[in-house]
Amino acid sequence: MKLAIREMTAKQVAKKVMNKEELFILDVRTEDAFQDWKIESASFDYLNIPYFDLLDGVEEILDQLPEDKDILVVCAKGGSSQMVGEMLEEEGLTNIYSFGGGMKAWSEHLEPIKVNDLNNGGELYQFVRIGKGCLSYMVVSDGEAAVIDATRMTDVYADFAKELGVDIKHVFDTHLHADHISGGRQLAELTGGTYWLPPKDATEVTFEYAKLEDGENVTVGNTTIDINALYSPGHTIGSTSFVVDNQYLMTGDILFIDSIGRPDLAGEAEDWVMDLRETLYTRYQELSDELIVLPAHFMIMDELNEDGTVAEKLGVLFNQNHGLNIEDQDEFRKMVTENLPPQPNAYEEIRETNMGKINPDDEKQREMEVGPNRCAVR
Amino acid sequence: MNVSKVLDAKGLACPMPIVKTKKAIKDVESGEVLEIHATDQGAKSDLTAWAKSGGHELLQHEEDNGVFKFWIQKG
């Protein structure tokens, strides 16, 4: 009996992305799936050959594979990459790994990174969902925690809080998400915390929630890390930003590092253009340039800092983010309503799931979340 | 539709539905139809792409109670 092929986990590959290590990706999914979404890194090389074209043998691709670096075979769930990997090993290659769990695992992997200490002994963590470009947060202070824009992998936050010895008391969503399934409600149920949602995004939800409104102030821990809600419509009508500990501006899907939020995912682009403009060009302008922006997404790996976090000063973004530097209103309107990128996969079903209208099973939820987030316009 | 052969690939994970389909299509003649049942969520996009690359035609597909059904005409 031959030995099973070696695997690389999503966590190991995430480290290679963040450390800009070299890797050769042999992606055996269909051409469409590969073009749509892949493991992104400037230091990786790629070859895409669907596994069904390799069933009769891998001899024909051997001369396209490097000998001097590791080769990671990638598929949707890990079954086909294992098969192709074993075929390559039978040809005598020794630098082959199969990507355990495939793109499904890549989509679900969360990397918690400490952003910084807060005043009065608090801590702030960013959870980087590297495969899908989603960012969520945990604010910790004095035995208590708040989670912002939780993904459906709720165990990760619950376990992390347990390790830190803190109780999750509050769970926030900055808006009704369209690109991924929120874990907010489930996490609140799991931990006994309060689930906060902006009421203007929640007119059709089927569950109870706490109304998150402009000026609402929530305290985490006895030593008061304040979370101030700042109404900032544009991506959705209810979109709300948070100022945490007077230092961090959580912008949700309104402002990203190298792009801005798109106003069309709830079907009302024309109506919300001016809300988006008002939020970015008036409301945010009134805030301190020193605030550190922490968005709910990144789109490209260049938006990651050296330490893997996604964060930048608001003042820097006012200078460098193209979406904040369009003087002409008509030009702005055109940019955010015309020639938009494709919408996120299954975005209408995802919105309905987040409203509680439909309850797809886990397998279906995974399938709905395939692909990148696509929440921005650049 | 005149089906020449039915392949049951229910409960099988990727890559097995395609591996079995590839074998089964050898048993039908060009122009005949192979019917496939699968439960793997990825089966639809993979079978569509596989049929195209192999010169076969995916005539029809439907979902019935969690089972995906495909009708492929051999090229």
HADDOCK unambig.tbl for C-alpha pairs under 7 A between the chains (distance, minus, plus):
assign (segid A and resid 30 and name CA) (segid B and resid 46 and name CA) 6.69 0.50 0.50
assign (segid A and resid 30 and name CA) (segid B and resid 49 and name CA) 6.67 0.50 0.50
assign (segid A and resid 52 and name CA) (segid B and resid 18 and name CA) 6.99 0.50 0.50
assign (segid A and resid 52 and name CA) (segid B and resid 50 and name CA) 6.52 0.50 0.50
assign (segid A and resid 79 and name CA) (segid B and resid 14 and name CA) 5.71 0.50 0.50
assign (segid A and resid 79 and name CA) (segid B and resid 15 and name CA) 6.14 0.50 0.50
assign (segid A and resid 80 and name CA) (segid B and resid 14 and name CA) 6.19 0.50 0.50
assign (segid A and resid 80 and name CA) (segid B and resid 15 and name CA) 5.09 0.50 0.50
